């Protein structure tokens, strides 16, 4: 009996053991089923994420061409460095190793990675456009750089270096602030976008559509297998009205004049010029000095380089943002206003004894005076006293009426961001300026009315406004909206859209009065005129006006505005050289060089000898 009891006990224990095993296996089975059925996809994704990576393929930006199909901006292949974060616990060590190879701060890499925490399994681009030496160093130290990927991507390239730099602008990585803007809602950290100039203005046209590929990597983040790809789509191409040859000619001429003037005046450092097609408002050339090389931004500009550009104010496009008193180059506005308002006739003459008889402190630049002259002669010799008198007869409001019709004192609407408005003073403006404590008296003084006829006292305009005002006079009174865009095509060359000239306003002056003013401008380039030294015997008839604008901050600014040919105008230009002095000697040679290039003239034999009047 005892033996049987022991056997029964053993049997019971064995049964209990098997029951426990059954329960355990059942529990495991239930748990496996729960994992497989309830969370299978989740864990499968995690597993796949440990070996699969989504690698974006950057689309090349569209090409920017000049009016003749010459390339102004394109893309070239270059190496970029990205980082897969395999093990967050080793992030600092990985970042430190990579930073040492790239020659950048570790914190910069860490910040880029932290900014992309919301996009798992994607590489984080660290730098673009690395040198061959850096590429070799990465390959040599590959074992110590887990998760580092070097790939070929398109990088923006400007084959003409600094030529038209303020027009084209530059591209750079999108900022955190920009990512928060609705305009960039479909962009992501690391994207390269147009940050300045036409690169920014035409960002939506130039931007392509990125592709991507799925790759398999090993535990060290090294490429193992390519599992498929979607090719990127290049951006659209943009054709401009700009003429590269003319642009170079104007830049070279402006640089030469600034360099020449600096020999006697070190303060001469800056200037600008704008050339327009008077028939439709297309911008043929736009120059601003100092300049910069947009390739520096594509390569990855250093803080020291950027600081130097800011100190030089080289990133300021003076052609659209520089606001200057126009001086005598404004006198055609006053002439048109005086004729249209009946304040003077074409035959009436005003006597200039060298000063104005109402305000003797207002002198003519010719202290001996110009004697008795009519309105055309007054434009030709730039008689100050004549236009002081017209200012007295008109007053600031009537002068402003015609100045505004000619596009002065307000943005032109050109595609470039950052255009300044300028200022054309009126009696209302003076009152408002007084309330803001900008001026000391609310009313316009008689002397201020008189000086307004000369483009002095509060008047400030941009070079593009001045070029457009002269173009409006040249074509008979139609003011076009200046523009750069000629057409946009897709990557295959199909035209998506073409620019249509846009009329901004019509001057409304009589043909007789406008012809008289234009005749006076042509006389400026003839013997006895203030620009005859540069244009006498020039093969193409040029109408012009010189300007020496008083500058409260230093030496006078030099202005020159002109159009040609006189008989059938095609091109208008405005040139300013800061602290350049006399427009006829400093700024006029730049316009002459522009006309020589535009009309395919050689410098030799193009005239320029000024006979004794």
C-alpha positions in Angstrom: 0.0 0.0 0.0 2.7 2.6 0.8 4.4 1.8 -2.5 1.1 2.4 -4.3 0.7 5.7 -2.5 4.1 6.9 -3.6 3.3 6.0 -7.2 0.1 7.9 -7.1 1.9 10.9 -5.7 4.5 10.7 -8.5 1.8 10.3 -11.1 0.0 13.4 -9.8 3.2 15.4 -9.9 3.9 14.4 -13.5 0.4 15.3 -14.4 0.7 18.7 -12.7 4.1 19.3 -14.5 2.5 18.6 -17.8 -0.4 20.9 -17.0 2.0 23.7 -16.2 3.8 23.1 -19.5 0.6 23.2 -21.4 -0.5 26.4 -19.7 2.9 27.9 -20.4 2.9 26.9 -24.1 -0.7 28.2 -24.3 0.4 31.5 -22.8 3.3 31.8 -25.2 1.1 30.9 -28.1 -1.5 33.5 -27.1 1.3 36.1 -26.7 2.8 35.2 -30.1 -0.6 35.4 -31.7 -1.2 38.8 -30.1 2.1 40.0 -31.4 1.6 38.5 -34.9 -2.0 39.6 -35.3 -2.3 42.7 -33.2 1.2 44.3 -33.7 2.6 42.4 -36.6 2.8 45.3 -39.0 4.3 47.6 -36.3 7.1 45.2 -35.5 7.6 44.4 -39.2 8.1 48.1 -39.9 10.5 48.4 -37.1 12.5 45.4 -38.4 12.5 46.8 -41.9 13.5 50.2 -40.6 16.6 48.7 -39.2 17.8 47.7 -42.6 15.8 49.9 -45.2 16.4 53.5 -45.8 14.6 56.1 -47.9 17.1 58.3 -49.7 15.7 61.4 -51.4 17.2 62.3 -54.8 17.5 66.1 -55.3 16.0 67.5 -58.5 18.2 69.9 -60.4 16.9 73.5 -60.6 15.9 74.9 -63.9 18.4 76.8 -66.0 18.3 80.6 -66.3 19.1 81.9 -69.7 19.6 85.4 -71.1 17.5 86.7 -74.1 19.9 85.0 -76.5 20.0 81.6 -74.9 23.3 82.1 -73.0 23.4 80.3 -69.7 23.4 82.5 -66.6 22.6 79.9 -63.9 22.6 76.1 -64.1 23.4 73.0 -62.0 26.5 70.8 -61.9 27.1 67.5 -60.2 28.8 67.5 -56.8 29.2 65.3 -53.7 27.1 65.8 -50.6 27.4 64.2 -47.2 24.4 62.8 -45.3 24.1 60.9 -42.1 21.9 58.0 -41.1 21.4 57.9 -37.3 21.7 54.2 -36.5 22.3 54.5 -32.7 21.2 57.7 -31.0 23.4 56.8 -28.0 26.5 57.1 -30.2 25.3 60.3 -31.8 27.9 62.5 -30.2 30.8 60.2 -31.1 29.6 59.9 -34.7 29.1 63.6 -35.0 32.5 64.3 -33.6 34.2 62.0 -36.0 32.4 63.4 -39.0 33.0 67.0 -37.9 36.7 66.3 -37.7 36.7 65.1 -41.3 34.5 67.9 -42.6 36.2 70.6 -40.6 33.0 72.0 -39.1 31.6 72.2 -35.5 30.2 69.0 -34.0 27.2 71.1 -32.7 26.3 72.0 -36.2 25.9 68.3 -37.2 23.9 67.6 -34.0 21.6 70.5 -34.7 20.9 69.3 -38.2 20.1 65.8 -36.9 17.9 67.1 -34.1 15.9 69.3 -36.5 15.0 66.1 -38.5 13.9 63.9 -35.7 10.4 63.9 -37.1 11.6 62.1 -40.3 12.8 58.6 -39.3 14.8 56.4 -41.6 15.9 59.3 -43.8 19.4 60.6 -44.2 20.2 64.0 -42.8 22.2 66.2 -45.2 25.1 67.7 -43.4 27.1 69.5 -46.2 27.0 69.8 -49.9 29.7 70.4 -52.6 32.6 68.8 -50.7 36.1 68.9 -52.2 37.8 65.8 -53.7 40.2 65.8 -50.7 37.2 65.6 -48.2 35.7 62.8 -50.3 39.0 60.9 -50.1 39.2 61.4 -46.3 35.7 60.1 -45.8 36.5 56.9 -47.8 39.7 56.4 -45.9 38.0 56.6 -42.5 34.8 54.8 -43.5 35.1 52.3 -40.6 34.9 55.2 -38.1 32.0 56.9 -39.9 28.9 54.6 -39.4 25.8 55.9 -41.2 27.7 58.4 -43.4 26.6 58.4 -47.0 28.3 60.3 -49.8 26.2 60.9 -52.9 26.2 62.9 -56.1 23.6 65.8 -56.2 23.1 68.9 -58.4 24.6 72.1 -57.0 23.8 75.5 -58.4 26.5 76.9 -60.6 26.9 80.4 -62.1 29.3 80.1 -65.0 29.8 83.8 -65.3 30.8 84.3 -61.6 29.8 87.7 -60.4 28.2 88.9 -63.6 24.6 89.9 -63.0 24.9 88.7 -59.4 22.4 91.1 -58.0 19.9 90.1 -60.7 20.3 86.3 -60.4 20.8 86.3 -56.6 21.8 83.0 -55.0 20.5 79.8 -53.4 21.0 78.5 -49.9 19.5 76.1 -47.4 16.1 77.0 -46.2 16.0 78.5 -42.7 13.9 77.4 -39.8 12.0 80.7 -40.0 11.2 80.1 -43.7 9.9 76.7 -42.9 7.3 78.3 -40.7 6.0 80.4 -43.6 2.9 79.3 -45.6 4.9 80.0 -48.7 7.2 77.1 -47.9 4.6 74.7 -46.5 5.7 71.9 -48.9 9.4 72.3 -48.2 11.5 70.5 -45.6 14.7 71.1 -43.6 17.7 70.8 -45.8 16.1 71.9 -49.0 18.0 74.4 -51.1 15.9 77.4 -52.2 16.4 80.8 -53.9 17.2 83.2 -51.2 17.8 86.4 -53.2 17.3 88.0 -56.6 15.5 86.1 -59.4 16.4 82.8 -57.8 14.0 83.8 -55.1 11.4 85.5 -57.4 11.1 82.5 -59.7 11.6 79.8 -57.0 8.4 78.0 -57.9 9.3 77.9 -61.6 13.0 76.8 -61.0 12.3 74.3 -58.3 12.2 70.7 -59.5 10.4 67.7 -58.0 12.7 65.5 -56.0 12.8 61.7 -56.6 13.9 59.0 -54.2 15.2 55.5 -53.8 14.9 52.8 -51.2 18.1 51.1 -50.2 19.1 48.3 -47.8 21.9 49.0 -45.3 23.8 46.8 -42.9 24.0 47.3 -39.1 26.8 49.9 -39.6 24.7 51.9 -42.0 26.7 50.9 -45.1 25.0 50.6 -48.4 24.0 47.0 -49.2 21.4 46.9 -52.0 19.4 49.3 -54.2 15.7 48.3 -54.0 14.2 50.8 -56.5 14.0 54.5 -57.3 11.8 57.3 -58.6 13.8 59.7 -60.8 13.6 63.4 -60.0 12.1 66.0 -62.4 14.2 69.0 -63.2 12.7 72.5 -62.7 11.5 74.7 -65.4 13.8 76.9 -67.4 13.5 80.7 -67.2 14.5 83.0 -70.1 15.3 86.6 -69.3 15.2 89.8 -71.3 18.7 90.4 -70.0 21.5 90.6 -72.6 24.7 89.0 -71.2 27.0 90.8 -73.6 25.5 94.2 -72.8 25.5 93.3 -69.1 29.2 92.6 -69.2 29.9 95.8 -71.1 28.1 97.9 -68.6 29.7 96.2 -65.7 33.2 96.6 -67.1 32.6 100.3 -67.9 31.2 101.0 -64.4 34.1 99.2 -62.8 36.6 101.2 -64.9 35.0 104.5 -64.0 34.9 103.7 -60.3 38.6 102.6 -60.4 39.6 105.7 -62.2 37.7 108.0 -59.9 39.1 106.3 -56.8 42.6 107.5 -57.9 41.7 111.0 -56.7 38.7 110.2 -54.5 38.9 107.0 -52.3 35.3 107.5 -51.3 34.0 106.4 -54.7 33.1 102.8 -54.2 29.5 102.2 -55.4 27.3 102.7 -58.3 24.5 101.3 -60.4 23.1 101.2 -63.9 19.9 100.0 -65.6 19.2 99.7 -69.3 15.7 99.2 -70.6 14.0 98.3 -73.9 11.9 101.4 -74.4 9.4 99.5 -76.5 8.3 97.1 -73.9 10.0 97.6 -70.5 12.3 94.6 -70.8 15.4 95.0 -68.7 18.5 94.6 -70.9 21.1 95.2 -68.2 21.1 95.9 -64.4 24.4 96.5 -62.5 25.1 97.2 -58.9 28.5 97.8 -57.3 30.0 96.4 -55.1 29.2 92.9 -56.3 29.5 89.3 -55.1 30.0 85.9 -56.5 26.8 83.7 -56.0 29.0 80.6 -56.4 30.3 81.3 -52.9 26.8 80.6 -51.5 26.5 77.4 -53.5 29.9 76.2 -52.2 28.9 76.9 -48.6 29.9 80.5 -47.7 32.0 81.0 -44.6 30.9 83.4 -41.9 34.0 85.6 -42.5 33.1 85.9 -46.2 29.5 86.8 -45.3 30.6 89.4 -42.8 32.9 90.9 -45.4 30.0 91.2 -47.9 27.8 92.8 -45.3 30.5 95.3 -44.4 30.9 96.3 -48.1 27.1 96.4 -48.5 27.7 94.1 -51.5 24.4 92.3 -51.1 22.5 95.6 -51.6 21.1 95.9 -55.1 21.5 99.7 -55.5 19.7 99.5 -58.9 16.4 98.9 -57.2 17.1 99.8 -53.5 19.4 102.8 -53.7 17.5 106.0 -53.3 19.3 109.1 -54.5 18.5 112.8 -55.1 18.3 113.1 -58.9 19.7 116.5 -59.4 19.6 117.9 -62.9 18.6 114.6 -64.4 15.1 115.4 -63.1 14.8 118.6 -65.2 12.7 117.0 -67.9 9.9 116.4 -65.4 9.8 120.1 -64.6 10.0 121.0 -68.3 7.1 118.8 -69.2 5.0 120.0 -66.3 5.7 123.7 -67.1 4.7 123.3 -70.8 1.6 121.2 -70.1 0.4 123.5 -67.3 1.0 126.6 -69.5 3.6 128.1 -67.1 5.8 128.7 -70.1 5.7 128.5 -73.9 8.2 127.1 -76.3 9.2 130.5 -77.5 9.4 132.3 -74.1 12.9 133.0 -72.7 14.2 133.4 -69.2 17.2 135.5 -68.4 19.9 133.8 -66.2 22.3 136.3 -64.7 24.0 133.6 -62.6 21.5 133.6 -59.8 17.7 133.8 -59.3 16.4 137.4 -58.7 13.9 136.3 -56.0 16.4 134.2 -54.0 19.9 135.5 -54.9 21.4 132.6 -52.8 20.2 130.2 -55.5 23.0 130.2 -58.0 23.4 128.7 -61.4 26.3 126.2 -61.8 27.6 128.7 -64.4 28.3 131.7 -62.1 28.4 134.0 -65.1 24.9 132.9 -66.1 23.5 131.6 -69.4 21.8 134.8 -70.6 18.4 134.7 -72.2 17.4 131.1 -73.1 14.3 129.0 -73.9 13.3 125.7 -72.5 15.3 123.5 -75.0 18.4 125.5 -74.5 17.9 125.3 -70.7 17.9 121.5 -70.9 20.9 121.6 -73.2 23.1 123.6 -70.9 21.3 122.4 -67.7 20.6 126.0 -66.6 19.7 126.0 -62.9 18.2 129.5 -62.8 15.7 128.6 -65.6 14.5 125.6 -63.6 14.4 127.4 -60.3 12.0 129.8 -62.0 9.9 126.9 -63.4 9.8 125.5 -59.8 8.5 128.8 -58.5 5.8 129.0 -61.1 4.7 125.4 -60.7 5.1 124.5 -57.0 5.8 121.0 -55.7 2.4 119.6 -56.3 2.3 120.2 -60.0 5.8 118.9 -60.3 4.8 115.8 -58.4 1.8 115.3 -60.6 4.0 114.8 -63.7 6.8 113.0 -61.8 4.3 110.4 -60.6 3.0 109.9 -64.2 6.6 109.3 -65.2 6.9 106.6 -62.5 9.0 108.5 -59.9 8.4 108.0 -56.2 6.8 104.6 -56.3 8.1 101.0 -56.9 8.1 100.0 -60.5 6.9 96.4 -59.8 9.9 94.7 -61.2 10.1 91.0 -60.2 13.1 91.4 -57.9 12.3 91.6 -54.1 13.4 94.5 -52.1 12.5 97.4 -54.4 12.5 100.8 -52.6 9.8 103.4 -53.3 11.8 106.6 -53.5 10.1 109.9 -52.6 8.5 112.7 -54.5 7.5 115.5 -52.1 4.2 117.3 -52.0 2.5 119.8 -49.7 0.7 116.9 -47.9 3.9 115.0 -47.5 5.5 118.0 -46.0 2.7 118.3 -43.4 3.0 114.6 -42.5 6.7 114.8 -42.3 6.4 117.7 -39.9 4.0 115.7 -37.7 6.6 113.0 -37.6 9.3 115.5 -36.8 11.2 114.8 -40.0 11.2 118.5 -41.0 11.1 121.6 -39.0 8.2 123.4 -40.8 4.9 122.1 -42.1 4.5 124.4 -45.1 6.5 124.3 -48.3 8.8 127.3 -48.6 9.2 129.3 -51.8 12.9 128.2 -52.0 11.8 124.6 -51.7 9.3 125.0 -54.6 12.1 126.5 -56.6 14.6 123.8 -55.7 12.1 121.1 -56.4 12.2 122.2 -60.1 15.9 121.0 -60.0 15.1 117.7 -58.3 16.6 118.9 -55.0 15.2 119.0 -51.4 13.6 115.7 -50.4 13.5 114.1 -53.9 15.0 110.6 -53.9 14.6 108.0 -56.7 16.1 104.6 -57.6 18.1 104.0 -60.8 15.4 101.7 -62.2 12.8 104.5 -61.7 15.1 107.0 -63.5 15.7 104.6 -66.4 12.0 104.0 -66.7 11.2 107.7 -66.6 13.6 108.3 -69.5 12.3 105.3 -71.4 8.7 106.8 -71.1 9.9 110.1 -72.6 11.7 108.3 -75.3 8.8 106.2 -76.5 6.3 109.0 -76.5 4.7 108.7 -73.1 3.9 105.1 -72.5 5.3 103.8 -69.2 5.8 100.1 -69.2 6.3 98.0 -66.1 10.0 97.0 -66.1 10.4 93.2 -66.2 13.0 90.5 -66.6 10.9 87.5 -67.6 10.8 86.6 -71.3 9.4 83.1 -71.1 9.3 79.9 -69.0 9.8 76.5 -70.6 9.6 73.0 -69.2 12.8 70.8 -69.2 11.9 69.5 -72.7 11.7 73.1 -74.0 7.9 73.4 -74.3 6.8 77.0 -73.6 4.7 77.2 -70.4 4.2 80.9 -70.5 5.5 84.1 -72.2 5.7 87.5 -70.7 3.4 90.2 -72.1 4.4 93.9 -71.9 2.4 95.6 -69.2 1.5 99.3 -69.5 1.6 100.9 -66.1 0.5 104.4 -67.1 0.3 106.9 -70.0 1.9 110.3 -69.5 -0.8 112.2 -71.5 1.5 115.1 -72.6 1.0 116.7 -76.0 3.2 115.5 -78.9 4.5 119.0 -79.4 5.6 119.5 -75.8 7.2 116.1 -75.6 9.0 116.6 -78.9 10.4 119.9 -77.6 11.8 118.2 -74.4 13.3 115.4 -76.4 14.9 117.9 -78.8 16.5 119.6 -75.8 17.8 116.2 -74.6 19.4 115.6 -78.0 21.0 119.0 -77.8 22.7 117.9 -74.6 24.9 115.6 -76.7 25.7 118.3 -79.3 28.2 121.1 -79.2 27.5 123.3 -76.3 25.6 120.6 -74.4 26.8 119.1 -71.1 27.4 115.7 -72.6 29.0 116.7 -75.9 32.4 115.6 -74.8 31.3 112.0 -74.8 28.8 111.9 -77.7 29.8 114.5 -80.3 30.2 112.7 -83.7 28.9 109.5 -82.1 27.5 107.3 -84.9 24.1 107.0 -83.2 22.1 110.0 -82.2 21.8 110.0 -78.4 19.4 112.1 -76.3 20.5 112.6 -72.7 20.7 114.6 -69.5 23.5 115.0 -67.1 23.1 115.3 -63.3 25.2 116.4 -60.4 23.2 115.6 -57.3 23.9 117.4 -54.0 24.7 114.9 -51.3 24.4 115.9 -47.7 26.7 113.0 -46.7 29.7 113.8 -48.9 30.7 114.5 -52.4 28.0 115.0 -55.1 26.6 111.9 -56.9 27.1 111.7 -60.6 24.0 110.9 -62.8 23.5 110.3 -66.4 20.3 109.3 -68.2 19.9 108.8 -71.9 18.2 107.0 -74.8 19.0 106.1 -78.4 18.6 106.3 -81.3 16.9 109.7 -81.2 14.8 109.1 -84.4 13.5 105.7 -83.3 14.3 104.9 -79.7 15.2 101.4 -78.6 17.2 101.6 -75.4 17.2 103.9 -72.4 19.8 103.9 -69.6 20.3 105.5 -66.2 23.7 105.5 -64.5 24.7 106.7 -61.1 28.1 106.7 -59.4 28.0 107.6 -55.7 30.3 110.6 -54.8 31.3 110.6 -58.5 30.9 114.4 -59.0 29.8 115.6 -62.5 27.5 113.2 -64.4 28.9 114.4 -67.8 32.4 113.3 -67.0 31.9 110.4 -64.5 28.7 108.6 -65.4 28.3 109.4 -69.2 31.2 107.1 -70.3 29.3 104.1 -68.8 26.3 104.9 -71.0 28.5 105.4 -74.0 30.0 101.9 -73.5 26.5 100.5 -73.3 25.4 102.1 -76.6 28.6 101.0 -78.3 27.9 97.4 -77.3 24.2 97.6 -78.0 24.7 99.0 -81.5 27.8 96.9 -82.2 30.1 99.9 -82.5 33.8 99.9 -81.8 35.4 102.3 -79.4 37.8 103.5 -82.0 36.2 105.9 -84.5 33.0 106.3 -82.5 33.6 110.0 -82.1 33.8 111.9 -78.9 36.0 114.8 -79.8 34.4 118.0 -78.5 35.0 121.0 -80.8 35.2 124.5 -79.3 31.6 125.9 -79.3 
